[in-house]
């Protein structure tokens, strides 16, 4: 019994010793777990803080600093897909395709269900020209979400980029089954068939759209326009006839079906134009549609100067001016017809009205400036070019004509500023650049900066050594200065050989020979210039008067000087010549 008691006592003692150990072990384990959790939480907090810092730098555009922080986070937590995605975006912005691709793939590997990552990967592939891979991504997304139209559209888009047109068409067919027939899908399929040269299928697509929406007239017009584009006027007419069954008052179809006269040539054109008048008088018919019917005839007038045709078309543009009085297009069309049929001053009035209604069309300003330049109305040319520069400060032509106007108005310093600005903006327009150099040569010559003048003319000759305008202007400048007259005579003759019967070039040759004191030859050439249209040029008239005076024809000299004065003579001595009946130079 004592033994057993001893055993029991020892056992109890052992148990008494064990319980505290167990308790102590439990306490130690719990403390370790708490410390570990605290460490994990602390680490997570630190990573979050770093992520916020990186995101702030990213937003501020400090991409290199942001990337460094993000990459530090990723070393500590390689599974952080959000950080990998942000890194991919940064390197995509910095055009580092290799790193962008690596990080977005890492993001997808750690978050394979995130569709946004896959869409971004497709964008990365697109930049790298990997359109097949991008198409595969959207194929997967479309199969995953079969009701998402965007995924189908992008799938088809990348297939087209990969030149897999047939598969792209199948994708659009599948989308159409799910979403129904709509204009956007039809237009895309139509464009793909056109691109492959399959006009039959292209037309069938539009017919498919018409069948789905038989009362929508615009779809019929789409088909008719397509037939016109591919040279099938009979098929287009059939479609327009279908339009008139739905909407008998449809102006576009009516005009398209208005028959041209069987008479050939101009009479047929004029009768057709006259037949359009009832439609043009309807204010509810779109003016752009009306203008589109006139454009071929306006172009024809521009090419031929046909005044009879211009008169017929003007009847309709004047209708537009009345029916669409607040729209600039009718007045602009009238201006073009008048200008190209030889009525520039009447055209000017129409263009001015156009600009009152809409001053944003540069071509109209350009026409106005051309008219003032051709009319040698340098006061209005300067004023109008100044106004145009406020609206179009990047147009070299406007600076050029502004320079010409300032030069002719004896504002040479202003002229040089405008001409230099024109030179800086001219781009690859070699003709205008040549004209700028020529005018600079003339300006420098009038300022007696002869070396700079010669450089400008030589720059023009480098562009085209056989340009008659350059040769004639250079010769005139040298003659006016009285230097290198043999070179001047050679160039003046070359200009006349290149373009015979040009009054300006004939006058230059006459002026060179005059300065060489060869008055007989000078009289011959200046006389040719006057007879050939130079009677409207005050400079030519004054020079002709000078040579007549040198040949003792005082009456003839006075007559031509007076005519020059009436035209707005250019010489500072002209009034004195007339008053004193003698020559001053």
Number of C-alpha atoms within 10 A of each C-alpha: 6 7 8 9 10 11 12 12 12 12 12 12 11 11 12 11 11 12 11 11 12 11 11 12 12 12 12 12 12 12 12 12 12 12 12 12 12 12 12 12 12 12 13 13 12 13 19 13 12 17 19 15 15 25 20 13 17 20 10 10 12 14 19 15 13 25 23 13 20 26 16 16 20 18 10 11 13 15 15 17 23 19 26 26 24 21 28 29 24 21 20 20 12 13 14 13 16 13 17 25 22 16 21 26 20 22 25 20 13 16 15 13 10 13 16 11 21 21 17 18 26 25 16 23 20 17 13 13 14 16 23 19 17 26 26 15 21 24 19 15 19 20 12 12 12 15 13 15 16 13 23 24 19 21 27 26 22 25 23 19 17 17 13 14 20 14 14 26 20 13 20 21 17 14 23 16 10 13 13 11 17 13 16 9 20 21 16 19 22 21 16 19 21 17 12 12 11 13 17 11 16 23 18 15 22 22 18 16 20 19 13 14 14 13 13 14 17 11 20 23 18 17 23 25 17 20 19 14 11 11 11 13 16 12 15 25 17 12 19 24 18 16 24 17 10 13 13 12 13 16 19 19 22 17 17 15 15 13 12 14 15 11 10 9 9 12 14 15 19 19 16 17 22 14 16 17 15 10 17 24 15 15 12 11 16 13 17 11 13 20 18 10 15 19 13 11 20 25 14 16 23 18 11 12 18 18 16 14 21 23 17 17 23 23 14 24 26 17 17 27 19 15 18 21 14 15 16 22 21 26 28 24 26 27 29 24 30 25 23 21 22 14 14 22 16 14 24 23 15 25 25 19 15 25 18 11 15 14 15 13 13 14 10 21 22 15 18 26 25 16 18 21 18 12 12 16 14 21 13 15 26 25 12 18 23 17 14 21 15 9 13 17 13 15 16 25 21 27 29 27 28 30 31 29 27 24 23 18 14 13 14 21 15 15 25 22 16 23 30 18 19 24 20 12 17 20 11 8 11 13 13 17 24 23 18 30 24 25 27 27 28 27 29 21 20 17 13 12 13 19 11 17 25 20 15 22 25 19 18 27 20 11 15 15 12 14 18 21 20 27 28 27 23 29 30 25 24 24 24 15 15 13 15 11 19 15 14 26 24 15 24 29 22 19 26 22 12 13 15 12 15 16 24 23 29 28 31 32 30 32 31 29 24 23 18 16 13 14 20 15 17 26 24 16 23 29 22 18 26 20 12 16 14 21 19 14 20 22 21 29 27 25 24 30 28 28 29 22 19 17 14 11 13 17 13 17 27 22 15 23 27 21 19 26 19 11 15 14 20 16 17 10 12 19 15 13 21 17 9 9 15 14 18 12 8
